[in-house]
Amino acid sequence: MFPTERPRRLRRTPALRRLVAETTLAPDDFVAPLFVAEGLSDARAISSLPGHFQHTVDSLRHEVKELLSVGVGGVILFGVPSTKDELGSGAWDPDGIAQVALRVLRDDFGDELVLMADLCLDEYTRHGHCGVLRADGTVDNDATLELYGRVAVAQAEAGASVVAPSGMMDGQVAAIRAGLDRAGHHGVGILAYAAKYASAFYGPFREAADSAPAFGDRRTYQMDPANGREAAREVRLDVAEGADILMVKPALAYMDLIRQTREQIDLPVACYNVSGEYSMLKAAAERGWIDEERAVDEMLTGFARAGADIIITYFAKDYLKRRS
Ligand code: PBG
Protein backbone atom coordinates (compact mmCIF):
# COMPACT_ATOMS: atom_id res chain seq x y z
CA MET A 1 0.00 0.00 0.00
CA PHE A 2 1.33 3.44 -0.94
CA PRO A 3 0.34 6.44 1.21
CA THR A 4 -2.18 8.77 -0.44
CA GLU A 5 -1.34 11.73 1.82
CA ARG A 6 2.14 12.97 0.90
CA PRO A 7 3.15 16.08 2.90
CA ARG A 8 6.70 15.60 1.61
CA ARG A 9 5.53 16.76 -1.84
CA LEU A 10 5.64 20.36 -0.62
CA ARG A 11 9.09 19.98 0.94
CA ARG A 12 10.80 18.87 -2.25
CA THR A 13 12.55 22.11 -3.25
CA PRO A 14 13.58 25.31 -1.43
CA ALA A 15 11.18 27.30 -3.64
CA LEU A 16 8.26 25.07 -2.66
CA ARG A 17 9.19 25.30 1.00
CA ARG A 18 9.34 29.09 0.80
CA LEU A 19 6.00 29.19 -1.02
CA VAL A 20 4.17 27.29 1.69
CA ALA A 21 5.98 28.70 4.74
CA GLU A 22 3.38 29.67 7.34
CA THR A 23 5.59 32.02 9.29
CA THR A 24 7.79 34.77 7.92
CA LEU A 25 9.77 37.36 9.83
CA ALA A 26 9.58 41.02 8.83
CA PRO A 27 12.57 43.25 9.68
CA ASP A 28 10.34 45.95 11.11
CA ASP A 29 9.01 43.58 13.75
CA PHE A 30 12.45 43.52 15.36
CA VAL A 31 13.57 45.70 18.24
CA ALA A 32 17.24 45.94 19.24
CA PRO A 33 18.17 46.48 22.92
CA LEU A 34 20.95 49.05 23.34
CA PHE A 35 22.98 50.27 26.30
CA VAL A 36 24.31 53.78 26.67
CA ALA A 37 26.70 54.55 29.51
CA GLU A 38 27.59 57.85 31.09
CA GLY A 39 31.18 59.05 31.26
CA LEU A 40 32.81 56.69 28.75
CA SER A 41 35.29 57.97 26.20
CA ASP A 42 34.89 54.88 24.01
CA ALA A 43 32.30 52.17 23.63
CA ARG A 44 33.05 49.31 26.03
CA ALA A 45 32.53 45.71 24.96
CA ILE A 46 30.26 43.63 27.21
CA SER A 47 32.14 40.38 27.65
CA SER A 48 29.08 38.25 28.45
CA LEU A 49 27.17 39.61 25.43
CA PRO A 50 29.65 39.20 22.56
CA GLY A 51 29.06 41.80 19.86
CA HIS A 52 27.32 44.21 22.24
CA PHE A 53 28.61 47.36 23.90
CA GLN A 54 27.99 49.93 26.52
CA HIS A 55 27.82 52.80 24.08
CA THR A 56 28.86 56.40 24.26
CA VAL A 57 26.21 58.75 22.91
CA ASP A 58 28.25 58.98 19.74
CA SER A 59 28.76 55.26 19.18
CA LEU A 60 25.06 54.80 19.94
CA ARG A 61 24.14 57.11 17.07
CA HIS A 62 26.29 55.06 14.71
CA GLU A 63 24.79 51.81 15.93
CA VAL A 64 21.24 53.05 15.44
CA LYS A 65 22.12 54.30 11.97
CA GLU A 66 23.41 50.88 11.07
CA LEU A 67 20.34 49.17 12.51
CA LEU A 68 18.09 51.50 10.56
CA SER A 69 19.96 50.72 7.34
CA VAL A 70 19.09 47.04 7.72
CA GLY A 71 15.45 47.84 8.42
CA VAL A 72 15.04 47.42 12.20
CA GLY A 73 11.62 48.40 13.54
CA GLY A 74 12.77 49.96 16.77
CA VAL A 75 15.33 50.17 19.54
CA ILE A 76 14.88 49.93 23.29
CA LEU A 77 17.33 51.96 25.29
CA PHE A 78 18.87 51.21 28.69
CA GLY A 79 20.87 53.89 30.49
CA VAL A 80 23.90 53.09 32.63
CA PRO A 81 24.66 56.08 34.90
CA SER A 82 28.09 56.83 36.35
CA THR A 83 26.66 57.56 39.81
CA LYS A 84 23.80 55.89 41.63
CA ASP A 85 21.77 56.83 44.68
CA GLU A 86 19.15 55.38 47.03
CA LEU A 87 16.11 56.34 44.92
CA GLY A 88 17.65 56.11 41.46
CA SER A 89 17.17 59.80 40.64
CA GLY A 90 19.28 59.56 37.48
CA ALA A 91 16.33 57.77 35.92
CA TRP A 92 14.19 60.91 35.83
CA ASP A 93 16.88 63.60 35.74
CA PRO A 94 16.46 65.48 32.43
CA ASP A 95 20.26 65.33 32.19
CA GLY A 96 20.39 61.63 33.06
CA ILE A 97 22.18 59.51 30.49
CA ALA A 98 19.06 57.89 29.00
CA GLN A 99 17.39 61.27 28.50
CA VAL A 100 20.52 62.78 26.94
CA ALA A 101 20.74 59.86 24.53
CA LEU A 102 17.01 59.89 23.71
CA ARG A 103 17.19 63.57 22.74
CA VAL A 104 20.11 62.91 20.42
CA LEU A 105 18.40 59.92 18.79
CA ARG A 106 15.17 61.82 18.37
CA ASP A 107 17.03 64.67 16.69
CA ASP A 108 18.95 62.27 14.42
CA PHE A 109 16.22 59.85 13.47
CA GLY A 110 12.84 61.39 14.36
CA ASP A 111 10.11 58.87 13.65
CA GLU A 112 12.12 56.76 11.19
CA LEU A 113 12.17 54.04 13.81
CA VAL A 114 10.33 53.49 17.09
CA LEU A 115 12.31 54.90 19.96
CA MET A 116 11.58 52.97 23.15
CA ALA A 117 12.94 53.46 26.65
CA ASP A 118 13.12 50.74 29.27
CA LEU A 119 11.55 52.22 32.38
CA CYS A 120 12.98 50.94 35.65
CA LEU A 121 15.17 52.01 38.54
CA ASP A 122 17.56 49.09 38.98
CA GLU A 123 20.33 50.58 36.83
CA TYR A 124 20.10 53.80 38.86
CA THR A 125 19.75 52.62 42.46
CA ARG A 126 22.76 51.87 44.60
CA HIS A 127 21.13 48.69 45.88
CA GLY A 128 20.18 47.51 42.38
CA HIS A 129 16.51 46.83 43.11
CA CYS A 130 13.74 47.98 40.81
CA GLY A 131 12.04 50.19 43.39
CA VAL A 132 12.26 52.17 46.60
CA LEU A 133 13.39 50.23 49.65
CA ARG A 134 11.85 50.36 53.10
CA ALA A 135 14.09 50.22 56.18
CA ASP A 136 13.66 46.44 56.30
CA GLY A 137 14.98 46.04 52.74
CA THR A 138 11.63 45.20 51.10
CA VAL A 139 10.44 47.08 48.03
CA ASP A 140 7.74 49.69 48.66
CA ASN A 141 5.33 49.25 45.75
CA ASP A 142 3.35 52.47 45.95
CA ALA A 143 6.28 54.76 46.70
CA THR A 144 7.91 53.28 43.60
CA LEU A 145 4.89 54.06 41.40
CA GLU A 146 5.26 57.75 42.02
CA LEU A 147 8.88 57.61 40.80
CA TYR A 148 7.97 55.55 37.72
CA GLY A 149 5.53 58.33 36.77
CA ARG A 150 8.37 60.84 36.89
CA VAL A 151 10.66 58.62 34.82
CA ALA A 152 7.98 58.19 32.16
CA VAL A 153 7.50 61.94 31.81
CA ALA A 154 11.28 62.56 31.62
CA GLN A 155 11.63 59.89 28.93
CA ALA A 156 8.65 61.20 26.96
CA GLU A 157 10.00 64.73 27.15
CA ALA A 158 13.37 63.53 25.88
CA GLY A 159 11.78 61.88 22.84
CA ALA A 160 10.74 58.31 23.69
CA SER A 161 7.66 57.37 21.70
CA VAL A 162 7.10 54.23 23.78
CA VAL A 163 8.05 53.64 27.42
CA ALA A 164 8.53 50.09 28.64
CA PRO A 165 8.06 49.55 32.37
CA SER A 166 10.01 46.47 33.46
CA GLY A 167 9.88 46.70 37.26
CA MET A 168 6.82 44.49 37.87
CA MET A 169 5.27 46.74 40.52
CA ASP A 170 1.51 46.35 40.92
CA GLY A 171 -0.33 49.20 39.23
CA GLN A 172 2.71 50.47 37.32
CA VAL A 173 0.96 50.79 33.96
CA ALA A 174 -1.93 52.82 35.42
CA ALA A 175 0.46 55.08 37.33
CA ILE A 176 2.60 55.69 34.25
CA ARG A 177 -0.41 56.30 32.02
CA ALA A 178 -1.76 58.83 34.52
CA GLY A 179 1.63 60.55 34.78
CA LEU A 180 2.03 60.77 31.01
CA ASP A 181 -1.52 62.05 30.46
CA ARG A 182 -1.22 64.65 33.21
CA ALA A 183 1.88 66.01 31.45
CA GLY A 184 0.10 66.04 28.09
CA HIS A 185 1.90 63.03 26.59
CA HIS A 186 -1.25 61.28 25.39
CA GLY A 187 0.52 59.99 22.31
CA VAL A 188 3.32 58.19 24.14
CA GLY A 189 2.62 54.46 24.30
CA ILE A 190 3.27 51.86 26.98
CA LEU A 191 4.87 48.55 26.17
CA ALA A 192 4.19 46.64 29.38
CA TYR A 193 6.55 43.95 30.57
CA ALA A 194 3.32 42.19 31.56
CA ALA A 195 4.50 38.65 32.27
CA LYS A 196 8.08 39.03 33.40
CA TYR A 197 9.61 36.14 35.28
CA ALA A 198 12.37 35.98 37.89
CA SER A 199 14.85 34.37 35.52
CA ALA A 200 18.42 33.10 35.56
CA PHE A 201 18.55 34.08 31.88
CA TYR A 202 19.04 37.76 32.80
CA GLY A 203 22.58 37.04 33.99
CA PRO A 204 24.57 38.75 31.21
CA PHE A 205 22.25 41.79 31.23
CA ARG A 206 23.21 42.54 34.79
CA GLU A 207 26.81 42.94 33.67
CA ALA A 208 25.70 45.02 30.68
CA ALA A 209 23.57 47.37 32.76
CA ASP A 210 25.52 47.05 36.01
CA SER A 211 22.24 46.29 37.76
CA ALA A 212 22.69 43.13 39.83
CA PRO A 213 20.85 43.53 43.15
CA ALA A 214 23.33 44.16 45.97
CA PHE A 215 21.39 41.76 48.23
CA GLY A 216 18.47 39.39 47.82
CA ASP A 217 16.81 38.76 44.48
CA ARG A 218 13.79 39.94 42.51
CA ARG A 219 11.38 37.15 43.41
CA THR A 220 9.04 39.34 45.42
CA TYR A 221 8.19 41.35 42.31
CA GLN A 222 9.07 39.24 39.24
CA MET A 223 6.95 36.16 38.57
CA ASP A 224 7.53 32.55 39.55
CA PRO A 225 8.44 30.45 36.46
CA ALA A 226 5.95 27.83 37.66
CA ASN A 227 2.95 30.07 36.98
CA GLY A 228 1.22 30.36 33.62
CA ARG A 229 -2.34 31.19 34.69
CA GLU A 230 -0.90 34.04 36.69
CA ALA A 231 0.55 35.42 33.44
CA ALA A 232 -2.99 35.66 32.07
CA ARG A 233 -3.95 37.63 35.17
CA GLU A 234 -0.96 39.99 34.93
CA VAL A 235 -1.70 40.55 31.26
CA ARG A 236 -5.39 41.32 31.91
CA LEU A 237 -4.44 43.81 34.62
CA ASP A 238 -2.05 45.61 32.29
CA VAL A 239 -4.71 45.78 29.57
CA ALA A 240 -7.17 47.25 32.06
CA GLU A 241 -4.56 49.76 33.21
CA GLY A 242 -3.99 51.02 29.68
CA ALA A 243 -1.08 49.08 28.18
CA ASP A 244 -0.71 49.43 24.40
CA ILE A 245 1.59 46.45 23.79
CA LEU A 246 2.06 43.41 26.05
CA MET A 247 5.31 41.61 26.57
CA VAL A 248 6.30 38.15 27.70
CA LYS A 249 9.83 37.83 29.06
CA PRO A 250 12.01 35.77 28.76
CA ALA A 251 10.93 34.16 25.49
CA LEU A 252 12.44 30.69 24.99
CA ALA A 253 11.22 28.95 28.12
CA TYR A 254 7.89 30.85 27.96
CA MET A 255 6.61 30.18 24.44
CA ASP A 256 3.35 28.82 25.88
CA LEU A 257 2.69 32.24 27.39
CA ILE A 258 3.38 34.04 24.13
CA ARG A 259 0.72 31.82 22.58
CA GLN A 260 -1.66 32.21 25.52
CA THR A 261 -1.37 36.00 25.43
CA ARG A 262 -1.83 36.10 21.66
CA GLU A 263 -5.01 34.00 21.95
CA GLN A 264 -6.55 35.84 24.88
CA ILE A 265 -5.80 39.49 24.05
CA ASP A 266 -6.19 41.54 20.89
CA LEU A 267 -3.32 43.95 21.50
CA PRO A 268 0.12 43.50 19.89
CA VAL A 269 2.26 40.95 21.71
CA ALA A 270 6.02 41.30 22.11
CA CYS A 271 8.53 38.83 23.46
CA TYR A 272 11.96 39.60 24.89
CA ASN A 273 14.63 37.14 23.80
CA VAL A 274 16.82 37.98 26.79
CA SER A 275 20.54 38.26 27.35
CA GLY A 276 21.15 34.69 28.58
CA GLU A 277 19.26 33.28 25.62
CA TYR A 278 21.62 35.17 23.35
CA SER A 279 24.79 34.32 25.23
CA MET A 280 24.16 30.59 25.54
CA LEU A 281 23.66 30.30 21.81
CA LYS A 282 26.72 32.43 21.08
CA ALA A 283 28.84 30.36 23.44
CA ALA A 284 27.74 27.06 21.89
CA ALA A 285 28.40 28.45 18.41
CA GLU A 286 31.86 29.66 19.46
CA ARG A 287 32.69 26.11 20.49
CA GLY A 288 31.44 24.78 17.19
CA TRP A 289 28.68 22.86 18.93
CA ILE A 290 25.84 24.49 17.06
CA ASP A 291 25.29 26.22 13.72
CA GLU A 292 24.61 29.76 14.86
CA GLU A 293 22.74 31.06 11.83
CA ARG A 294 20.40 28.11 11.55
CA ALA A 295 19.76 28.05 15.28
CA VAL A 296 19.00 31.79 15.36
CA ASP A 297 16.61 31.52 12.41
CA GLU A 298 14.86 28.60 14.01
CA MET A 299 14.51 30.30 17.37
CA LEU A 300 13.25 33.60 15.97
CA THR A 301 10.79 31.81 13.69
CA GLY A 302 9.56 29.91 16.74
CA PHE A 303 8.75 33.18 18.52
CA ALA A 304 6.71 34.39 15.56
CA ARG A 305 4.98 31.01 15.21
CA ALA A 306 4.09 31.13 18.91
CA GLY A 307 2.35 34.44 18.26
CA ALA A 308 4.83 37.24 18.88
CA ASP A 309 4.18 40.29 16.72
CA ILE A 310 7.30 42.04 17.97
CA ILE A 311 10.63 40.40 18.85
CA ILE A 312 13.14 42.17 21.07
CA THR A 313 16.47 40.43 20.53
CA TYR A 314 20.23 40.95 20.75
CA PHE A 315 20.38 39.05 17.45
CA ALA A 316 18.49 41.81 15.61
CA LYS A 317 21.49 43.35 13.84
CA ASP A 318 23.16 40.05 12.88
CA TYR A 319 19.91 38.59 11.64
CA LEU A 320 18.78 41.64 9.69
CA LYS A 321 22.22 42.14 8.13
CA ARG A 322 22.18 38.59 6.90
CA ARG A 323 18.76 39.14 5.32
CA SER A 324 19.42 42.48 3.66
C1 PBG B 1 15.16 45.51 34.58
C2 PBG B 1 15.44 44.74 33.35
C3 PBG B 1 16.16 43.55 33.26
C4 PBG B 1 16.15 43.15 31.93
C5 PBG B 1 15.43 44.12 31.23
N1 PBG B 1 14.99 45.08 32.13
C6 PBG B 1 16.93 42.83 34.31
C7 PBG B 1 16.25 42.24 35.44
O1 PBG B 1 15.03 42.23 35.56
O2 PBG B 1 16.97 41.78 36.32
C8 PBG B 1 16.78 41.92 31.41
C9 PBG B 1 17.02 41.86 29.95
C10 PBG B 1 17.95 40.79 29.50
O3 PBG B 1 18.35 39.88 30.25
O4 PBG B 1 18.29 40.84 28.33
N2 PBG B 1 15.31 46.87 34.38
Residues whose N, C-alpha, C, O or C-beta is under 5 A from the ligand:
A	BS01	PBG	C120 D122 S166 F201 Y202 F205 V274 S275 G276
